[in-house]
Amino acid sequence: MALLELTGIGKNFGGLAALGGVDLTVEEGEILGLIGPNGAGKTTLFNVISGVLPPSAGRIVYDGTDITRWSLHRIARHGLVRTFQQTELFMEMTVLENVLVSARAHSGLSFRRMSGREAAGRMSVHEIIELVGLSDLTDERAENLPHGHRRALGIALALAAAPSLLLLDEPLTGMDAGETEAMVSTIERIRARNTTVMLVEHNMRAVMRCCDRIAVLDFGKLIAEGPPQRIQNDPRVIDAYLGADEDIHGIEQAPA
């Protein structure tokens, strides 16, 4: 059974159909990429899955439970957690304090009584910080971090909720080559710690490298789904999004 199963997901805004009957599964332990042109419905789909928006049609089953009209917070408590394009951090607090506060919010424990392992569930707070590559910056205030490290800290806050499925909304936005490489490695480490990942991303080289499977949206409909090699050679995807001259061929694929 799939960890997440979407059946006939639709979302209307007035007379506009942002999503038109999306059927998609996310298998436990995989990294699934969701791609498509601007306005294709990617973020809307994330918002519907995570409870930010209710669907206009369809059914969402997560870990065997129908969560179709659950709230964002109830869904997060059930183990499905998302990040947003704009990372919300406690800028005046240190890296450690940010993760502790996030863990507290998800654990219900008081700040004084909270140990790292109690707060973070499957990983201690320090393990989370190490996982996202910020161990050397534990005592640095968030406002002093460069962009890539801020994005990594945002993911650490999500991991403090101990998700089984982590939705990453454009985790590589605004990153240079070095930051991108570090973030891709972080995503791969997260999966290695038994957290399933679904991500929306426009950096096709990174998507083709780290994703086991890719789903493609166009005008709110799923037009293709499969392993990276198949997607980058699919005429429908090339026409709708990648373009015939996109330099993504020959990219090292994720291991099968």
Rosetta blueprint (number, residue, H / E / L):
1 M L
2 A L
3 L L
4 L E
5 E E
6 L E
7 T E
8 G E
9 I E
10 G E
11 K E
12 N E
13 F E
14 G L
15 G L
16 L E
17 A E
18 A E
19 L E
20 G E
21 G E
22 V E
23 D E
24 L E
25 T E
26 V E
27 E L
28 E L
29 G L
30 E L
31 I E
32 L E
33 G E
34 L E
35 I E
36 G L
37 P L
38 N L
39 G L
40 A L
41 G L
42 K H
43 T H
44 T H
45 L H
46 F H
47 N H
48 V H
49 I H
50 S H
51 G L
52 V L
53 L L
54 P L
55 P L
56 S L
57 A E
58 G E
59 R E
60 I E
61 V E
62 Y E
63 D L
64 G L
65 T E
66 D E
67 I L
68 T L
69 R L
70 W L
71 S L
72 L H
73 H H
74 R H
75 I H
76 A H
77 R H
78 H L
79 G L
80 L E
81 V E
82 R E
83 T L
84 F L
85 Q L
86 Q L
87 T L
88 E L
89 L L
90 F L
91 M L
92 E L
93 M L
94 T E
95 V H
96 L H
97 E H
98 N H
99 V H
100 L H
101 V H
102 S H
103 A H
104 R H
105 A H
106 H H
107 S H
108 G L
109 L L
110 S L
111 F L
112 R L
113 R L
114 M L
115 S L
116 G H
117 R H
118 E H
119 A H
120 A H
121 G L
122 R L
123 M L
124 S L
125 V H
126 H H
127 E H
128 I H
129 I H
130 E H
131 L H
132 V L
133 G L
134 L L
135 S H
136 D H
137 L H
138 T L
139 D L
140 E L
141 R E
142 A H
143 E H
144 N H
145 L L
146 P L
147 H H
148 G H
149 H H
150 R H
151 R H
152 A H
153 L H
154 G H
155 I H
156 A H
157 L H
158 A H
159 L H
160 A L
161 A L
162 A L
163 P L
164 S L
165 L E
166 L E
167 L E
168 L E
169 D E
170 E L
171 P L
172 L L
173 T L
174 G L
175 M L
176 D L
177 A H
178 G H
179 E H
180 T H
181 E H
182 A H
183 M H
184 V H
185 S H
186 T H
187 I H
188 E H
189 R H
190 I H
191 R H
192 A H
193 R L
194 N L
195 T L
196 T E
197 V E
198 M E
199 L E
200 V E
201 E L
202 H L
203 N L
204 M H
205 R H
206 A H
207 V H
208 M H
209 R H
210 C H
211 C L
212 D L
213 R E
214 I E
215 A E
216 V E
217 L E
218 D E
219 F L
220 G L
221 K E
222 L E
223 I E
224 A E
225 E E
226 G E
227 P L
228 P H
229 Q H
230 R H
231 I H
232 Q H
233 N L
234 D L
235 P H
236 R H
237 V H
238 I H
239 D H
240 A H
241 Y H
242 L H
243 G L
244 A L
245 D L
246 E L
247 D L
248 I L
249 H L
250 G L
251 I L
252 E L
253 Q L
254 A L
255 P L
256 A L
